Structure formats: structure tokens, C-alpha cells
Amino acid sequence: MNVATTVIKSRHSIRKFKSDPIDELIIKDAIECARHAPTAMNIQPWLFGVIKEKPLLQKIAQLTDHAKFIADAPLCFAVFGEKKATYYLEDCCAATENLIIALQAHGIGSCWVAGDKKAHAEPVRKLLNVPDTHTLVSLVPAGMPSEVSIIEKKDLKYVVFEESFKKG
Ligand SMILES: Cc1cc2nc3c(=O)[nH]c(=O)nc-3n(C[C@H](O)[C@H](O)[C@H](O)COP(=O)(O)O)c2cc1C
């Protein structure tokens, strides 16, 4: 078994966290991994926010519809994409996944929370004082897991095809 693929397959969205802070070296390494994601024409059209202050976490949580648990996370990353970059969404999604997998490799649980297409994208941007050249792509609350729930994945036979697709 390969370490990287084992880490990827062991990840589950975590929505309940212990209150312990995340080590600064882990935060830095996770952001390093995020910024190593591929980007169209190597534009790297992103900004990574690291939010730890409780009142800010609570305000962000309040703004979301399906992520009130952000209020109880010790930390939340916020990934913003530069709107003028044609592929900012793909680029920032690649960075978000790298971030989440890097956290998992360090034993830190997290959950991808939608930003792009969500009504909270603009209020979160304003709350964090991010220039309007950028838009929120994702929020990633993170911390030591206090509860893990495992979601079943579709069987490979339903999602893979070889050569040309055949029904049934
Ligand atoms: C683009 C995207 C947006 C998501 N938004 C939310 C969200 O707003 N709230 C939430 O609790 N989970 C959110 N999730 C997490 C998914 O619910 C989760 O990945 C899915 O149920 C599969 O579970 P797993 O991550 O444990 O494999 C989001 C995931 C993605 C990729």
C-alpha cells in the first residue's frame, strides 16, 4: 500500500472537532501543499485565509446555511479565487483538495464547505476584508476529529468506463 493513496482513502468529512489548537507547522505545511496545486497557466489565482478568532468563526458560521459547525472548529481556512482568472474555480478547488489531504496526512480532520455559488460568498468576503477582485471558493473548518462518520462511496463498476461508454 502507498502512503499517499492510503491517506486519500482514509479521509472523511469531519464536522465535530476537539477544541485543541492546530500546530502552526501543520497549518503552514497544509497551505504549502495547497499552493502546490496545479493551476491553468500557472496563474495561482488565490488567497488563503486562516481564521482562528472565535467571534469571526461564529460570524462565518452564522452566514452559512449548512455549516453552522464552523463556530465550534478551532480554525477555518477560507480559499478565495481571483475572478479575472478564467479557471479560478478549478484552480482553487485543486488547492482546496490539496489542503484537505495535507491536513488528513497530519491527522487533522476537516470538511469542504461550499463558497462559490453560495449566498454567503459575498458576506464572508466582506467580513474578512478581502478585495472584491476575489471571491470565496471554499471554507475548510479543521481540527482534531471528535466524531467520524463514514459515508459509502459508489462502487467502481457504476462510475468507471473503458474506451466508449455503454449503458447498463
Ligand atoms: C463543493 C463541496 C461543497 C460542500 N459543502 C458542504 C457544506 O456546505 N456543508 C457540509 O457539511 N458539507 C459540505 N461538503 C462535504 C460533503 O457533504 C461531503 O464531502 C460528502 O457528503 C461526502 O462525504 P466525505 O467527504 O466524508 O467523503 C461539501 C463538499 C464539496 C466537495
The ligand as a MOL file (V3000), in Angstrom:
LIG
                    3D

  0  0  0     0  0            999 V3000
M  V30 BEGIN CTAB
M  V30 COUNTS 31 33 0 0 0
M  V30 BEGIN ATOM
M  V30 1 C -18.1090 21.5170 -3.2870 0
M  V30 2 C -18.4670 20.9030 -1.9550 0
M  V30 3 C -19.2930 21.6030 -1.0970 0
M  V30 4 C -19.6140 21.0690 0.1640 0
M  V30 5 N -20.3640 21.8210 1.0200 0
M  V30 6 C -20.6670 21.3270 2.2500 0
M  V30 7 C -21.4040 22.1260 3.1730 0
M  V30 8 O -21.8060 23.2550 2.8910 0
M  V30 9 N -21.6580 21.5960 4.4010 0
M  V30 10 C -21.2150 20.3410 4.7530 0
M  V30 11 O -21.4890 19.9230 5.8890 0
M  V30 12 N -20.5020 19.5660 3.9060 0
M  V30 13 C -20.2160 20.0300 2.6600 0
M  V30 14 N -19.4650 19.2850 1.7780 0
M  V30 15 C -18.9720 17.9560 2.1870 0
M  V30 16 C -19.8080 16.8380 1.5610 0
M  V30 17 O -21.0720 16.7900 2.1700 0
M  V30 18 C -19.0530 15.5020 1.7090 0
M  V30 19 O -17.8160 15.5850 1.0400 0
M  V30 20 C -19.8480 14.3220 1.1530 0
M  V30 21 O -21.0250 14.1050 1.9070 0
M  V30 22 C -19.0430 13.0280 1.1050 0
M  V30 23 O -18.5650 12.7000 2.3920 0
M  V30 24 P -16.9930 12.5220 2.6760 0
M  V30 25 O -16.3530 13.8730 2.4660 0
M  V30 26 O -16.9150 12.0750 4.1200 0
M  V30 27 O -16.4690 11.5170 1.7170 0
M  V30 28 C -19.1230 19.7960 0.5330 0
M  V30 29 C -18.2740 19.1040 -0.3390 0
M  V30 30 C -17.9320 19.6540 -1.5560 0
M  V30 31 C -16.9790 18.9090 -2.4640 0
M  V30 END ATOM
M  V30 BEGIN BOND
M  V30 1 1 1 2
M  V30 2 1 2 3
M  V30 3 2 2 30
M  V30 4 2 3 4
M  V30 5 1 4 5
M  V30 6 1 4 28
M  V30 7 2 5 6
M  V30 8 1 6 7
M  V30 9 1 6 13
M  V30 10 2 7 8
M  V30 11 1 7 9
M  V30 12 1 9 10
M  V30 13 2 10 11
M  V30 14 1 10 12
M  V30 15 2 12 13
M  V30 16 1 13 14
M  V30 17 1 14 15
M  V30 18 1 14 28
M  V30 19 1 15 16
M  V30 20 1 16 17
M  V30 21 1 16 18
M  V30 22 1 18 19
M  V30 23 1 18 20
M  V30 24 1 20 21
M  V30 25 1 20 22
M  V30 26 1 22 23
M  V30 27 1 23 24
M  V30 28 2 24 25
M  V30 29 1 24 26
M  V30 30 1 24 27
M  V30 31 2 28 29
M  V30 32 1 29 30
M  V30 33 1 30 31
M  V30 END BOND
M  V30 END CTAB
M  END
